[in-house]
Amino acid sequence: QELLQKDSENSYSILVSNSVTIAPNKTYSACVVCRGTLLGGMMRLQEKNKGFRFTYTEDPNYGPYLQSVNGLNGSTKDRTYWELLVKKANETIRLNVGIGAFIPSENDQIILNFKGY
């Protein structure tokens, strides 16, 4: 009976891209428990894959804010940040929530795009 109560997992991928320095893209396979957040999935990925690292800060109004991926920090001085996108089938949309609120679906491609403004 314990097995029946175990939550299923959604598999998705994370694509790390860089629009500023045109570094090569890196794709990671990830999973999250059913109804789990992107932040939880990223933490699991970081534990299992030494090639993927990220940091975030906790904003009192908006929750977790993605600060760096694989050692590359967003910076107000350099006018750079990490844009969050999701590709579902043939449509890519900008997330209107952060890593602590977005819930990935099966086969989503999450795009973490380092970008200037």
C-alpha positions as CSV (number, residue, x, y, z in Angstrom):
1,Q,0.0,0.0,0.0
2,E,2.9,2.4,0.6
3,L,3.9,2.0,-3.0
4,L,0.4,3.2,-4.1
5,Q,0.8,6.4,-2.1
6,K,4.2,7.3,-3.5
7,D,4.1,10.4,-5.7
8,S,5.0,9.9,-9.4
9,E,7.7,12.0,-11.0
10,N,7.7,14.3,-14.0
11,S,10.7,14.2,-16.3
12,Y,11.8,17.4,-18.0
13,S,15.0,19.0,-19.2
14,I,16.9,22.1,-18.3
15,L,18.7,24.0,-21.1
16,V,21.3,26.5,-19.9
17,S,22.0,29.1,-22.6
18,N,24.0,32.3,-22.7
19,S,22.9,35.2,-24.9
20,V,25.7,37.5,-23.6
21,T,28.9,35.6,-24.3
22,I,27.5,33.0,-26.7
23,A,28.9,30.1,-24.6
24,P,27.8,26.6,-25.7
25,N,24.4,25.5,-24.5
26,K,24.2,22.7,-21.9
27,T,21.2,20.4,-21.4
28,Y,20.5,18.4,-18.3
29,S,17.8,15.8,-17.7
30,A,15.9,16.5,-14.5
31,C,12.8,15.3,-12.7
32,V,10.5,16.6,-10.0
33,V,8.0,14.9,-7.8
34,C,4.4,15.3,-9.0
35,R,3.3,18.8,-8.3
36,G,6.8,19.7,-7.1
37,T,8.4,23.1,-7.9
38,L,11.2,23.9,-10.3
39,L,13.4,24.9,-7.3
40,G,13.0,21.4,-5.8
41,G,13.8,19.8,-9.2
42,M,16.9,22.0,-9.6
43,M,18.1,21.1,-6.0
44,R,17.7,17.4,-6.9
45,L,19.6,17.9,-10.1
46,Q,22.4,19.7,-8.3
47,E,22.7,16.8,-5.8
48,K,22.9,14.2,-8.6
49,N,24.9,16.1,-11.2
50,K,28.2,17.8,-10.2
51,G,28.2,19.7,-13.5
52,F,25.1,21.7,-12.6
53,R,25.2,24.4,-9.9
54,F,22.9,27.2,-9.1
55,T,22.4,29.8,-6.3
56,Y,19.4,31.9,-5.4
57,T,18.4,34.5,-3.0
58,E,15.1,34.7,-1.0
59,D,13.1,37.8,-1.8
60,P,10.6,38.7,0.9
61,N,8.0,39.7,-1.6
62,Y,8.5,37.4,-4.5
63,G,10.2,34.3,-3.1
64,P,13.3,32.5,-4.5
65,Y,15.2,34.5,-7.1
66,L,17.7,32.7,-9.4
67,Q,21.0,34.4,-8.9
68,S,23.6,32.2,-10.7
69,V,23.9,29.1,-12.8
70,N,27.1,27.1,-13.1
71,G,29.1,30.0,-11.5
72,L,27.7,32.7,-13.8
73,N,26.0,35.5,-11.7
74,G,23.4,37.9,-12.9
75,S,24.6,41.5,-12.1
76,T,22.8,44.9,-11.9
77,K,26.3,46.5,-12.6
78,D,26.7,44.4,-15.8
79,R,23.0,44.6,-16.5
80,T,22.6,40.8,-16.8
81,Y,20.1,38.3,-15.4
82,W,18.8,34.8,-15.7
83,E,15.6,34.7,-17.9
84,L,13.3,31.8,-17.2
85,L,11.5,30.3,-20.2
86,V,9.6,27.1,-20.8
87,K,9.2,25.3,-24.1
88,K,6.0,23.2,-24.3
89,A,5.6,21.4,-27.7
90,N,6.3,24.1,-30.2
91,E,5.7,27.2,-28.0
92,T,8.3,28.9,-25.8
93,I,6.9,31.2,-23.2
94,R,8.5,33.4,-20.5
95,L,7.6,32.2,-17.0
96,N,5.5,34.7,-15.1
97,V,6.5,33.1,-11.8
98,G,9.8,32.2,-10.2
99,I,11.7,29.0,-9.6
100,G,9.8,28.5,-6.3
101,A,6.4,28.7,-7.8
102,F,6.7,27.1,-11.3
103,I,5.6,23.5,-11.5
104,P,7.3,21.7,-14.4
105,S,5.1,19.3,-16.5
106,E,6.2,16.1,-18.1
107,N,8.5,16.7,-21.1
108,D,8.8,20.5,-20.5
109,Q,12.1,22.1,-21.5
110,I,13.0,24.7,-19.0
111,I,15.4,27.3,-20.5
112,L,17.7,29.3,-18.1
113,N,18.9,32.0,-20.4
114,F,21.7,34.4,-19.3
115,K,20.7,37.7,-20.8
116,G,21.5,41.4,-20.8
117,Y,19.0,44.3,-20.4
